[in-house]
Amino acid sequence: MSEISTSILLLLSGISLAFVVTITIGFLKANVEIKRLTAKKGELNSEIEKLLNKQEAIQNKIHTKQNELILADAQPFYYLDEKQSLDIYNQIFQELEIPKRIETIESKKIGSGYKAKLITILGANYADSEETHTKKTYEAKTPLETLYKKVEKYLSENAIVAFGCEEFEYDETLINDFQLMCKQIYDKFGYNIPGEYQKSFLDDKIKAFARDKITELSMLRGYIAVQADFSILSGTDGVYFLSFDHPVNNYIVDDGIKTYIQVVCNKDFLRPAGLSVFTSSNSVRATCFGRVITWKPDVRTLLINPIALY
């Protein structure tokens, strides 16, 4: 074999080897990338699962609140706004379930003369008598409490009511992940992140959750149900205020301003039980069903116009 042929063979062998090496390296890199992407996908799936579990927990809590409201035992009303209840009822239920007027007829036989009366007393049935008919008409009226409970049940079952605004729970999974990361750093590198830094980080995270809750309160509209311990404040112009100190205040108070939910009660719609409690107590545990009036950012207060309190 000539030197030229030998050189060509060697060159081709070198090229083949380089090609094989290149392919092998490319394959290894691709394999590493696939493993990285697979691991990343696993992490994303884990995060998605956590979010779904969190969302499911929130929905379960809302359903529990709905069921508590719908299935609650009959209780005396502290407050019931007749006008709002009837207005909403007439919009939801187009046909009344009972007739507007009820007619009854009473019949009575009256004996003619003394003899007939005497014989009637003795039980005789042959005396002359005449039959009279009295027609009475009544206006049928469903109790206001019954109308209201139908309204409450309909709105609650059709997801038109906001539940749980009086509660505050932060996402503990992020907190737990951070604490786990701190432990892993210590186990692997022997470095313990100082406690004050850990506390500062966790406080900032919880404050961020609290601010998100305040933002959520500020965006509420429409019907709302709140079950809480309210402070009773007597106002002017025939108004009582029920004030709820929101639990976010345990984690964040900016510029000395707290967050409140406040129910504005017109004294005209107070029931005897409500009048008794409102005039003799400083606080009351009650369920308020009503509509959001507005959010007052300057005093960080959600105002509610109640339909019912019980």
C-alpha positions in Angstrom: 0.0 0.0 0.0 1.4 3.4 -0.9 2.1 6.1 1.6 -0.8 8.1 0.1 -3.3 5.3 0.7 -2.0 4.8 4.2 -2.4 8.5 4.9 -5.9 8.5 3.5 -6.9 5.5 5.7 -5.5 7.1 8.7 -7.3 10.3 7.9 -10.6 8.5 7.5 -10.1 6.6 10.7 -9.4 9.8 12.5 -12.5 11.4 11.0 -14.6 8.4 12.0 -13.3 8.4 15.5 -13.9 12.1 15.8 -17.4 11.6 14.5 -18.1 8.8 16.9 -16.7 10.9 19.8 -18.8 13.9 18.7 -22.0 11.8 18.5 -21.3 10.2 21.8 -20.7 13.5 23.6 -23.8 14.9 21.9 -25.8 11.9 23.1 -24.4 12.2 26.7 -25.3 16.0 26.7 -28.7 15.2 25.4 -29.2 12.6 28.0 -28.1 15.0 30.8 -30.5 17.6 29.4 -33.3 15.1 29.3 -32.7 14.2 32.9 -32.6 17.8 33.9 -35.8 18.6 32.1 -37.4 15.5 33.6 -36.4 16.6 37.1 -37.7 20.1 36.3 -40.9 18.6 35.1 -41.2 16.6 38.3 -40.6 19.8 40.4 -43.3 21.7 38.4 -45.7 18.8 38.8 -45.0 18.8 42.5 -45.7 22.6 42.7 -48.8 22.2 40.6 -50.0 19.5 42.9 -49.4 21.7 45.9 -51.3 24.5 44.4 -54.2 22.2 43.4 -54.3 20.8 47.0 -54.3 24.3 48.4 -57.1 25.4 46.0 -59.0 22.2 47.0 -58.6 23.0 50.7 -59.9 26.6 50.1 -62.9 25.3 48.2 -63.6 22.7 50.8 -63.5 25.4 53.5 -65.9 27.6 51.4 -68.3 24.6 51.0 -68.2 24.0 54.7 -69.1 27.6 55.3 -72.0 27.4 52.8 -73.3 24.2 54.5 -73.1 25.7 57.9 -75.1 28.7 56.7 -77.7 26.6 54.8 -78.1 23.8 57.4 -77.9 26.0 60.5 -80.6 25.4 63.1 -83.4 28.0 63.3 -82.2 30.9 65.4 -83.8 34.2 66.5 -82.9 37.1 64.2 -81.1 40.1 65.6 -81.8 42.1 62.5 -83.8 41.5 59.4 -84.3 44.1 56.6 -87.8 43.6 55.2 -87.4 45.8 52.1 -84.2 44.2 50.9 -85.5 40.7 51.6 -88.7 41.2 49.6 -86.9 43.0 46.8 -84.4 40.2 46.3 -87.1 37.5 46.7 -89.4 39.0 44.1 -86.5 39.1 41.6 -85.4 35.5 42.2 -88.8 33.8 42.5 -91.2 35.0 39.8 -94.3 33.1 41.0 -95.6 33.1 44.5 -95.9 29.6 46.0 -99.2 30.4 47.7 -102.3 32.2 46.5 -102.6 35.9 47.0 -106.1 35.6 48.5 -107.8 32.9 50.5 -111.6 32.6 50.7 -113.5 30.7 53.4 -117.3 30.1 53.7 -119.0 29.5 57.0 -122.5 28.0 57.1 -124.9 28.4 60.1 -128.5 27.4 60.6 -130.7 29.7 62.6 -134.0 28.4 64.1 -137.2 30.5 63.6 -138.8 31.4 66.9 -138.7 30.3 70.5 -140.1 26.8 69.7 -137.4 26.1 67.1 -134.7 27.2 69.5 -136.1 25.0 72.3 -136.4 22.0 70.0 -132.9 22.6 68.7 -131.6 22.5 72.2 -133.4 19.2 72.7 -131.8 17.8 69.7 -134.9 17.8 67.3 -134.1 18.2 63.6 -137.6 19.0 62.2 -137.9 22.7 63.2 -138.2 25.4 60.6 -134.8 27.1 60.0 -132.9 29.1 57.4 -129.3 28.7 56.4 -126.9 31.7 56.2 -123.5 31.8 54.6 -120.7 34.1 55.7 -117.8 34.7 53.2 -114.5 35.8 54.6 -111.5 36.8 52.6 -107.9 36.8 53.9 -104.7 38.2 52.4 -102.2 35.3 52.3 -98.8 36.3 53.6 -95.6 34.2 53.8 -93.6 35.0 57.0 -90.7 37.4 56.3 -88.3 34.9 57.9 -89.3 32.2 55.5 -88.8 34.5 52.5 -85.4 35.5 53.7 -84.2 31.9 54.2 -85.3 31.1 50.7 -83.2 34.0 49.4 -80.2 33.1 51.5 -80.3 29.4 50.4 -80.7 30.4 46.7 -77.8 32.8 46.7 -75.5 30.5 48.7 -76.1 27.5 46.5 -75.6 29.4 43.3 -72.2 30.7 44.4 -73.3 34.4 44.4 -72.0 34.9 48.0 -68.5 35.6 49.2 -67.5 33.4 52.1 -64.5 33.4 54.4 -63.4 37.1 54.2 -63.2 37.2 58.0 -60.5 34.5 58.1 -56.7 34.7 57.3 -54.5 31.7 56.6 -51.2 32.0 54.9 -49.6 29.4 52.6 -47.6 27.2 54.9 -46.0 25.2 52.1 -43.7 28.1 51.2 -42.7 28.5 54.9 -42.0 24.8 55.2 -40.0 24.8 52.0 -37.8 27.6 53.3 -37.2 25.9 56.6 -36.3 22.6 54.8 -33.8 24.5 52.6 -32.2 26.0 55.7 -31.8 22.5 57.1 -30.3 21.1 53.8 -27.8 23.9 53.7 -26.7 23.1 57.3 -26.6 19.3 56.6 -24.5 19.8 53.4 -22.3 22.7 54.2 -22.4 22.9 57.9 -23.7 26.5 57.7 -26.6 27.6 59.9 -28.4 30.6 58.6 -28.7 33.0 61.6 -32.1 32.8 63.4 -32.8 36.6 63.0 -32.4 36.3 59.2 -34.7 33.3 59.1 -37.3 35.2 61.2 -37.0 38.3 59.1 -37.6 36.3 55.9 -40.6 34.5 57.3 -42.1 37.7 58.7 -41.8 39.4 55.3 -43.4 36.4 53.6 -46.4 36.4 56.1 -46.7 40.2 55.7 -46.9 39.7 51.9 -49.7 37.1 52.4 -51.5 39.6 54.8 -51.3 42.4 52.2 -52.7 40.0 49.6 -55.7 39.4 52.0 -56.2 43.1 52.4 -56.2 43.5 48.6 -58.7 40.7 48.4 -61.0 42.5 50.9 -60.7 45.8 48.9 -61.9 44.0 45.8 -65.0 42.4 47.3 -68.4 43.3 45.7 -71.9 42.0 45.9 -73.3 39.6 48.5 -71.2 38.5 51.5 -71.5 36.3 54.5 -69.4 36.9 57.7 -69.5 34.9 60.9 -67.5 36.6 63.6 -67.2 38.1 67.1 -68.3 41.8 66.6 -67.8 44.8 68.8 -71.0 46.8 69.2 -70.7 50.5 68.6 -73.6 52.9 69.0 -73.7 55.5 66.2 -75.8 58.5 65.5 -79.0 59.0 63.3 -80.5 55.6 64.3 -77.5 53.5 63.4 -75.5 50.8 65.1 -72.1 49.6 64.0 -70.8 46.1 64.4 -67.0 46.1 64.1 -64.7 43.1 63.5 -61.0 43.4 64.1 -59.5 41.4 61.2 -56.8 38.7 62.1 -54.4 40.2 59.5 -53.8 42.8 62.2 -51.8 40.2 64.1 -49.2 40.3 61.3 -49.3 43.8 59.7 -50.3 47.3 60.8 -49.1 50.0 58.5 -48.8 53.5 59.9 -50.9 52.4 62.9 -53.9 51.6 60.6 -55.7 48.4 61.3 -58.0 46.4 59.0 -61.7 46.1 59.9 -65.0 44.7 58.6 -67.9 46.9 59.7 -71.6 46.2 59.5 -73.9 49.3 59.4 -77.2 48.5 61.1 -80.4 50.6 60.8 -82.2 50.5 64.1 -85.6 50.3 62.3 -84.8 46.7 61.3 -83.7 45.5 64.7 -85.6 42.5 66.1 -86.4 42.3 69.9 -83.4 39.9 70.4 -81.1 42.3 68.6 -82.4 45.3 70.5 -81.8 43.5 73.7 -78.3 42.4 72.9 -77.2 45.7 71.2 -78.3 47.8 74.2 -76.9 45.5 76.9 -73.7 44.1 75.5 -70.4 45.3 74.2 -70.0 42.4 71.7 -71.9 39.7 70.0 -71.1 36.6 68.0 -73.3 36.6 64.9 -73.6 35.7 61.3 -74.1 38.6 58.9 -75.6 38.2 55.5 -75.6 41.3 53.4 -74.1 43.4 50.5 -70.8 45.2 50.3 -71.2 49.0 50.5 -67.6 50.0 49.8 -64.0 49.6 50.8 -62.6 52.7 52.6 -58.8 52.6 52.0 -58.0 55.6 54.3 -59.2 53.6 57.3 -58.8 50.2 55.8 -62.4 49.2 56.4 -64.9 47.0 54.5 -68.4 48.4 55.0 -71.4 46.0 54.8 -75.1 46.8 54.5 -76.8 43.8 56.3 -79.9 42.0 55.1 -79.9 39.8 58.2 -78.1 39.2 61.4 -78.6 36.1 63.6 
